[in-house]
Each structure stands twice: as structure tokens, then as C-alpha cells.
Amino acid sequence: MLNMGLTSITFRKLSLSEIITLAKESGLHGIEWGGDVHVPPGDLERARDVREKTEAAGLSVCSYGSYYRCDEEAGDFSDILATAQELHAPVVRVWAGGKGSDAAEGAYREEVIENLDKAVSAANEMGITVALEYHRNTLTDTQASAHQLLEEVGLPELKLYWQPRTGGTFQENIAELEAALPKLAYVHLFHWGTDEDGSIDRRPLAEGVEIWEEYLQLIRQADGDRFVLFEFVLGDSPEQLREDAKVLSHLLNK
């Protein structure tokens, strides 16, 4: 089953209560709370309060967006893990370092692999999944590097978030999604278009229905339940989220 959710970083300027209310009003099922603004790592009292308020609204904490970069500069993973545990978040989203695959020397890649190994193993003992986000300027900036990294870490518990590549073609995104299915944790949803001058901008999901129908058809082939999480909306607008959620709900219920 695919469930609708929201990354709290979609609305960094909104309060906890405003985000919970918006998610509820939009018919969503869960929230991925971000560690950069709303639930800082190590603030367990705040994490407990956020979890209680989220659950009281009938929503789940589906994941913790930690932005932990899995290198030596990122430091210890224990605060991230303790926060996720207090949130009752089953998944922690992380980044694969702070360098792109072309710029990362071998020693740096080994550093990220070692820290990922430690993070995944520690999380697994608590029943929490660690998942890498596809992202530029990290070691998941290409499909080849991302899957090489999965093999190098060698732990089946390590999963992937999939999202369309900024500037990528539809066929490239389909190919990457197909490759990610066996390791798929969650999906970040947004629809971006290209203006006449070549610049990329955010668009209403209603303009991307045909594309996302294809993506969702593939995503349904993956085993298990997962969240499809709104990450960006046009104009950072709460009203746009409400409209996009109607579109996604229709797609999921077709």
C-alpha cells in the first residue's frame, strides 16, 4: 500500500502545530520530521512532544529527515538515532557524504562507507531503517555510484529514497526508479518543469499527472508498504499542498 505523507522541510517557516494541522486537513497519513528546523538531533523532549502531537492528530511519524552526512565531519550518529527512537520513526533519512562521486577521492568514499556501516548496524539493533537520499553533491548523485555504494556497504538493511533527478529526463528517472525498487524505502514527490529559458521551476502536481502515473505504477511493484512524501510545492504554499494532495489521492485510488 502507498500512503501519502509530507516532509516537514516543505514548510520550514511553519510551526509544528501548523504543519500537523495542514497535513491533517490535506488528508495525509504521516509526516517526516526534519532535523534541521523542527526536531533537532538530541532534543529528546521536543521529539517526544512532536510525536505525541502528531499521533494525537491521527497521523504517524513515518520517518526522520536527519541530514546526517555519514562522514567524519558529521560526528556521532547516536543523537540522530536516539531522536528517531523518541519520535517512533521507523526510517531515518541520511545523505551519502558531502562530495559528489566525481570529486570524492577513494579515502573519502571509504570514510562514508565505514560510517554508513556503523549507522545501519546501530539502527538495525533498534528496529530502525537507514535510507540514503538521492542527492547532488553526495555519493548518490548518479545511479551507478548509489548502487556501487550499496554494494560496498554490503548490508541488506540499507535502503534508498527515490526522487526524480533535477534536470533528469523521464526515461532516465524511470530507469533509476526500476533499479531502486528492490531497495526502495520511501519516495519524495514533487513536479518540476522547465521554462523557455531553460530554468527549472516548481509546478502544480496536476501538470505532472501522466508522469507520476507511470512512476506510481512502477512503485507499486515494490514489495511492502511505503510513503510517498511531498517534498516541494509551488510557492511553498499550504493551499498548493492541499490541491496537490487531492491529485495524489486520486492517483493512488485509481
C-alpha positions in Angstrom: 0.0 0.0 0.0 1.1 3.5 -0.8 0.4 6.2 1.9 0.5 10.0 1.5 2.9 11.9 3.6 4.7 15.2 4.0 8.3 16.2 4.7 8.2 19.0 7.3 11.0 20.8 5.5 8.5 21.6 2.8 7.3 24.3 5.1 10.3 25.3 7.2 8.7 28.5 8.3 5.6 26.9 9.7 5.3 25.8 13.3 4.9 22.2 14.4 1.2 22.7 15.1 0.6 24.4 11.7 2.3 21.5 9.9 0.3 18.9 11.7 -3.0 20.8 11.0 -2.1 21.2 7.4 -1.2 17.5 6.9 -4.4 16.5 8.6 -6.5 18.9 6.5 -4.8 17.7 3.3 -5.8 14.1 4.0 -2.2 12.9 4.6 -1.3 9.9 6.7 2.1 10.8 8.1 4.9 13.3 8.5 8.7 13.0 8.0 10.0 15.4 10.6 13.2 17.2 9.6 16.2 17.5 11.9 17.4 20.9 10.5 14.5 23.0 11.9 11.6 21.2 13.6 13.2 18.3 15.5 16.9 19.0 16.2 19.0 15.9 16.9 19.4 15.2 20.6 16.4 17.3 21.7 14.5 14.3 23.0 12.0 16.3 24.9 11.0 18.1 21.7 10.9 14.8 19.8 8.6 13.3 22.4 6.3 16.3 22.2 6.2 16.2 18.4 5.5 12.5 18.3 2.6 12.9 20.8 1.1 15.8 18.9 1.4 14.0 15.6 -0.2 10.8 16.9 -2.9 12.8 18.7 -3.9 14.2 15.2 -4.3 10.7 13.9 -1.1 10.8 11.9 2.1 8.8 12.1 5.7 9.8 12.3 6.8 8.0 9.1 10.4 9.0 9.2 13.1 11.3 10.5 14.9 13.5 7.9 18.3 13.8 9.6 20.6 15.2 7.0 23.4 13.2 8.6 26.1 13.0 6.0 27.8 9.8 7.2 31.4 11.2 7.2 33.8 12.0 10.0 32.8 15.7 10.0 29.2 14.7 10.7 30.2 13.2 14.0 28.5 10.5 16.0 25.2 9.0 14.9 23.9 8.3 18.4 21.9 11.6 18.8 20.2 11.1 15.4 19.2 7.5 16.4 18.0 8.5 19.9 15.9 11.2 18.4 14.4 8.9 15.8 13.6 6.4 18.5 11.8 9.0 20.6 9.8 10.0 17.5 8.9 6.4 16.9 10.2 6.9 13.4 10.8 3.6 11.6 13.1 5.2 9.0 16.0 7.7 9.2 16.9 9.5 6.0 20.6 10.3 5.6 23.0 11.7 2.9 26.0 9.9 1.5 28.7 12.3 2.4 29.3 15.9 1.3 31.1 15.4 -2.0 29.9 14.3 -5.5 31.0 10.9 -6.8 33.4 12.6 -9.3 35.0 14.7 -6.6 35.3 12.1 -3.8 38.7 10.5 -3.5 38.9 6.9 -2.6 39.7 7.6 1.1 36.7 9.8 1.5 34.4 7.1 -0.1 35.8 4.6 2.4 35.1 7.0 5.2 31.4 7.3 4.2 31.2 3.5 3.8 32.5 2.9 7.2 30.2 5.5 8.8 27.2 4.1 6.9 28.1 0.6 8.1 28.1 1.8 11.7 24.9 3.8 11.4 22.9 1.0 9.7 24.1 -1.6 12.2 23.3 0.5 15.2 19.8 1.4 13.8 19.1 -2.2 12.9 19.5 -3.1 16.6 16.7 -0.7 17.4 14.5 -1.9 14.5 15.1 1.4 12.6 15.9 1.5 8.9 18.5 3.8 7.4 17.8 5.1 3.9 20.0 7.1 1.6 18.5 10.0 -0.4 19.5 10.5 -4.0 21.1 13.9 -4.0 23.6 16.0 -5.9 27.0 16.6 -4.3 26.8 13.3 -2.5 27.8 9.7 -3.4 24.3 9.0 -4.6 24.5 11.7 -7.3 24.4 9.1 -10.0 22.6 5.7 -10.3 25.9 3.9 -10.7 27.5 5.5 -7.7 24.5 4.9 -5.5 24.3 1.2 -6.3 28.0 0.8 -6.0 27.8 2.3 -2.5 25.0 -0.1 -1.6 27.3 -3.0 -2.6 30.3 -1.5 -0.8 28.4 -1.2 2.4 27.0 -4.7 1.9 24.2 -4.5 4.4 20.7 -5.6 3.2 19.1 -3.3 5.7 20.4 -0.2 4.0 17.6 1.3 1.7 17.0 4.1 -0.7 14.7 7.1 -1.1 13.9 7.7 -4.7 13.0 11.0 -6.2 13.1 12.4 -9.8 16.5 13.9 -10.7 16.6 17.6 -11.1 17.1 18.2 -14.8 16.8 14.4 -15.5 14.7 13.1 -18.3 11.6 11.0 -17.8 13.3 7.9 -19.3 16.4 8.4 -17.1 14.1 8.7 -14.0 12.2 5.6 -14.9 15.4 3.6 -15.3 16.7 4.8 -12.0 13.4 4.0 -10.3 13.3 0.5 -11.7 16.8 -0.1 -10.4 15.9 1.2 -7.0 12.8 -0.9 -6.5 14.4 -3.8 -4.6 15.9 -1.3 -2.1 13.1 1.2 -2.0 12.2 2.7 1.3 10.2 5.9 0.5 9.6 8.3 -2.3 9.9 12.1 -2.4 7.3 13.6 -4.6 7.4 16.9 -6.5 6.8 18.1 -10.0 9.2 20.5 -11.6 9.1 21.9 -15.2 11.5 23.8 -17.4 10.8 27.3 -18.6 11.6 28.6 -22.1 14.9 30.0 -20.8 15.9 26.5 -19.5 15.4 27.3 -15.9 13.7 24.7 -13.6 10.8 25.7 -11.6 8.1 24.1 -9.4 4.7 23.2 -10.9 1.4 22.0 -9.6 1.2 18.2 -9.4 -1.9 18.4 -11.7 0.5 19.3 -14.6 2.5 16.1 -13.9 -0.3 13.5 -13.7 0.8 11.5 -16.6 4.4 11.3 -15.4 3.5 10.4 -11.9 1.0 7.8 -13.0 4.0 6.0 -14.6 6.2 6.4 -11.6 3.5 5.2 -9.2 2.7 2.2 -11.4 6.3 1.1 -11.0 6.5 1.9 -7.3 3.5 -0.4 -6.7 5.6 -3.3 -7.9 8.0 -3.0 -4.9 7.2 -5.3 -2.0 5.7 -3.8 1.2 4.0 -0.6 2.2 5.7 2.8 1.9 5.1 6.5 2.0 5.0 8.9 -0.9 6.1 12.1 0.7 5.5 15.6 -0.6 8.8 17.5 -0.5 8.4 20.7 -2.6 5.2 22.5 -3.7 4.7 25.6 -5.9 5.4 28.8 -4.0 5.8 26.9 -0.6 2.1 27.4 -0.5 -0.1 25.4 2.0 -3.0 25.8 -0.4 -0.9 24.3 -3.2 -0.3 21.3 -0.9 -4.0 20.8 -0.4 -4.5 20.9 -4.1 -1.6 18.5 -4.9 -2.8 16.1 -2.2 -6.2 15.8 -3.9 -4.4 14.9 -7.1 -2.2 12.4 -5.4 -5.1 10.8 -3.6 -6.9 10.4 -6.9 -3.8 8.8 -8.4 -3.4 6.4 -5.5 -7.0 5.4 -5.5 -7.3 4.7 -9.3 
